[in-house]
Amino acid sequence: MNIMNKPPLGLKQPKAKPNPEYLRKVRALPCCICEAFGYTQLSPTTAHHPICERHGGERVPDHEAIPLCDGHHQGDFDTSKTAIHRDRALWVEWYGSDRDWIAATQDRIRTAP
């Protein structure tokens, strides 16, 4: 966000409204990393709110969530992959910023039947 888009001092940017329908559509997609890199997806898709280039407790709006399998997201059930919440630096080194996957996800949802 550039300085021209910031609200006056003391006023916060309005929070985006929850969008459960969009998150449902994200979870219906295959993991964007497994698909792009030819990995076998071993766990269900979850909706990941990007954490790269985020400041403090700022939460990314639901319409920017991306589809990740558990292995690429939390790594709780599928430990065969690098999970962004377990090793962000390595994940970014291998796959780039999680923000890089937002536009492709939005395009897929927009063009889905």
N, C-alpha and C positions, 0 to 999 in steps of 0.2 A: 504494500500500500504506500503510495507516495504521500507527501505532506499535504497535497491539495485535497486528498480524499479523507483526511482525518476530521473527526468532529471537533468542535471547539473544546478547549481545555476544560476538564472536569466532566465532560460528557462521554460516555462510553458508546462504542459502536453497538447498534441493536443486535441481539443474539438471533441467529437463524432459528427458525421453528423446526422442531423435530419432523423428520420425514420418514416414518416407518415403511411406507410403500416403496420408497427408493431403496432403503436398506434391504427390503425383501427381494427386490430385483437384483441387487448386488450379490446377495447370498445365492441366487439362482445361477449365477455365472460360474465358470470354472476359475480356478486360481490364475490370476494374470501372469504370475511368475512361472508356474508349472507349464502353462500353455506357451509362453514366449520362449522358454528355454528347453522345452521338450522333456520335462520331468513328468513322472507318473504321480498324479494327485492321489494321496493315500488317506486323506481326511476331508471332511466336509468343508465347504467354503464359508468363511466368516467375512463380515464387513469390517474393514480396517480403516480407521480415521487417521490419515497421514500425520506423522509426528516430526518429519524433517522440516527444517526452517520454521518451526513453531516456537513461539515465545511464551515462557512461563506456563500458566495454567490454561492458556488459550485453547479452546476446543474447535476443531475443524467441523464445519457444518456437514450434516448427513449427505448432502448432494455432492460431496467431495470424497466419499468413502470409496475404497477400492476392494476388489475381491481377492482374498488370500486364503489359502488352505491353512490349517492349524500349523503345519510344519514351517511355513513362511511367515506366520503371524505370531502366535504365542509359543509354539513348540511344546505344549503341554502333553499332547497325545502322540504326535509325529515328531520324533527327535532326529529323523534322518536328514533333515534340512536345516538351513540357517534361518532362525526366526528373528524378525526385526526387533521384537521386544526383548530378546535375549542377547543379541549382538548387533546393535544398530550399525556400528562402523563397518563391520564385515559385510552386512547386508547391503549397505550403500555402495561399498567397493565392488561387489559382484553385480548388483541389479540397478544401481542408481538410486536417486532420491525416490521415496515413495510418492512424492508429489508428481513425478514424471508419468505416473500411471493413471492419473485422474481423468485427463481428456479422453483417453481411449476407452475407459470405463463408461464415461458419460455418453460417448458416441455409440457404444454397444447397447446401452439401455435405451437411448433415443431411437435407434433403428430396429430394436427387437420387435418381433411381431406381437 
